[in-house]
Amino acid sequence: MRFICYIFLLLAGSFILSTNHDEEDPDYYQVLGVERSASLKEIRRLYKINALRWHPDKNKGKEEEAHKRWLLISEAHEVLKDPQLRNEYDSQNEPNALMHVFSRCCAGSMSLFNIFSCRK
């Protein structure tokens, strides 16, 4: 039965990871337009380009949208420029991390439906 649980979790995790994230859970690499393997130099370069492009003072008439985007770009840069924060972010957003969370929910259970009550 545990094997069936893991198969279900694998399929569910793949589906979840293939769907787009909402505004609350942005992909910082996509926000800056860099690859996951980007160097710090590349991250800084694209941060500067995006920050200037979306600065509220340069987007008259769209100040509110520009301000939100500019804050998101700044947040992405803050996380990705710090090696420790970047490692934490990467480990939380990779498929193996998701499966680890699901497996903790299912570990002591013989019922597939117990995974939905996991609050860890």
C-alpha positions, 0 to 999 in steps of 0.5 A, a space after each residue: 500500500 505504501 508503494 501505491 502512496 508513493 506512486 500517487 505522490 510522484 504523479 501529484 508532485 509532477 502535476 503540481 510542479 508543472 503548473 504555474 505558480 501564482 503571484 504569492 509564489 513567484 519563481 525568482 529566476 523567471 522574475 529576473 530572466 536568468 537560468 538556475 545555473 546563472 552566475 552572480 555577475 549575470 544575476 546582478 546584470 539582469 537585476 539592474 536591467 529589470 530594476 531600471 525598466 520597472 522603476 515606478 518613476 519610469 512607468 508613468 500611468 502604470 505606477 502601481 503595477 510597476 511598483 509591485 513588479 519592482 519590489 518583486 525584482 528587488 526581492 528576487 535579487 536579494 534572495 539570489 545574490 546571497 549564496 545561503 539564501 539561494 541554496 535554501 530557495 533552490 532546495 525548497 523549489 526542486 522536485 525532490 524537496 516536494 517529494 520529501 515533504 509528501 513522504 513525511 506525510 505518508 510515512 506512518 500511514 497505510 491510507 492514501 487519504 491521510 496525505 491530504 490531512 498532512 499539515 507539516 
